[in-house]
Amino acid sequence: MSAHISVEELENRILSGDLRSLARAATLVESQSDTGREIVASMFSRTGRAMMIGITGPPGAGKSTIVDQLAKLLRSEGKTVGIIAVDPSSPFSRGAILGDRIRMLDHHTDPGVFIRSMASRGKLGGLAQTTLDMALLLDAAGRDVVLIETVGVGQDEVEIACLADVTVLLLMPGSGDDVQALKAGIMEIADVFVINKADFPGADRLEQEIRAMQSLADDAGKANSAPVRRVIATDGHGVPELLAVIRTLFEGRDRRAAGIETWTFRLREMLRENLLTTIPEEMIEQHAKRVAGKLEDPYTAVAALKATLK
């Protein structure tokens, strides 16, 4: 490890509250280095204490503002907060603006709030590839609450539900076909629906649409009973009530059963990603050229790539 600091020493510094060491570990984790994985593995036994709250919803719904307001409220209670904000990467430059830090400048001098912006790096699902590792690191580091803000999601980017303890789906009135945002999987992942900009025209109509779709949901679906709350994130109106609902949902969960279900999904994803990294990109591209040139069918190509794993 650089600067001759062992994983054990870095872990001890993190547990003592050293933010510089936590930031260093976060960088190692985000870069997907072996040292980063070793740090998370070493500290894993300390995880499971933080309340992880996922904030998802379409672009422009006010996710960053809600995260900022929740962090302020939690800090007023003396809680320590970790914030993971995932921004989309450019499909051309592969870069990301990481603008969520700019929206949360009120916290930049507060040691009780640790903010990490992450680029999605082309990964679908609204999260970055190492979001889970980063959340586990902040949990193990002793943060009371970890807020995870996804990329502005579409209809099927629902991975946040398998990472967060409570998933908040943020919507706003007047954004075109409101019902369209509630279709497919996005409706089912919500533990609580939040109508932001509740002072805008159309808030009543949006709530009626949410409740109408809830009444059509399967009895087994979460959406059938997910509460609906209204907020005005810019001034914090309704945020204390939202946090109270989140806590009620968190405390009412069967943590063990939910943990098994969640880790079943997480391990599948980790296995898939780890297996993919073992296949050289050049090999995938070679088969892609053959498939594109009709020299090979895609099923034969996949079989050949699977054979390399054995």
Steps between C-alpha positions, in 0.01 A plus 500: 500500500629850421680699768563169679173510694355156561134417466484441874647842576267671255205319656606614848524859381155482343350360820665779700311753287777612264316641197814515286545124541131440424533707181811306405323169554202625298731579208652152518153347504370709210807417288411130546848423628591182684590712803156660496333158500732389780398800712128430455552129571700580814234738632196301387426360846431857614227558240125469549465785749424795273158580360541510122250723323473491121375811322394437142278659239504670160747780416403837642272361770717653775697198624811698594291762681317233700831334591635837611193568718503152654870540583433835670219349705706197602795719599270714716427176690870426540504213247801445275422475130661349194380613157563309178389696194515317167526714187467378141816458294531636149476218243769682299758637744409256783526800734239633744428845638448378861296811568327376814784631718421849372138462613610393850752772583337556840662176620853536362647613834296259713703192606172326581409488130713304252403555136624283217397563141538204266478467123274224373766411237238364266344261752123474472266482796551852634811410703874479448682167501653557844201666669443196721865492609491873575182464705652213698813707564299794638288262707809334648657839562221577745265726304154485656319559171615448141303691234536360148386720213465322166539627149167634371326170432270368231246222534717199575805635684410349832827375650478753782220293657745215555759725662299734722304413812232751399448621143348843442354564155493872430254639246383846406184637340488647154773282348304375200332162529528448875366145482778404259754547781313246710494210257706180489727427795537853631154487663574184693831608654362797692469467876369857508387732223595866532338776299752783491408854399165432662409868464502465121179452301430134436610365839146384582470328164835324541404368844170372362688318223739341749216380721305375199797292389549374855143374501577301183821349636519139605418434863853370543658818361660762721340773293162397635579642842786743437419835664480819294646821639522854364803723547643829380867411506631850436381624840486168687123493529382145571853359539470426877181304431676314220789403727252377761333275241839366386592412858168327558552288189859422598412397853207287381706285264593140562872577475609137478257396225564820308874450540491154345294623205722804452827308516368238258465777243825672595706181477354425156601847384847476653552158344387625159730803515799304628460235232477763229824662612681167453424500127741722301321784321695415185347152497148640526577743217637220281179302535297819447675553166426141398132533598471835322652345188258205518796263541363383834161501667468677839419178687820333381691816600356496851574128533860563399534782756345282769751227418785740584362529854540125550 
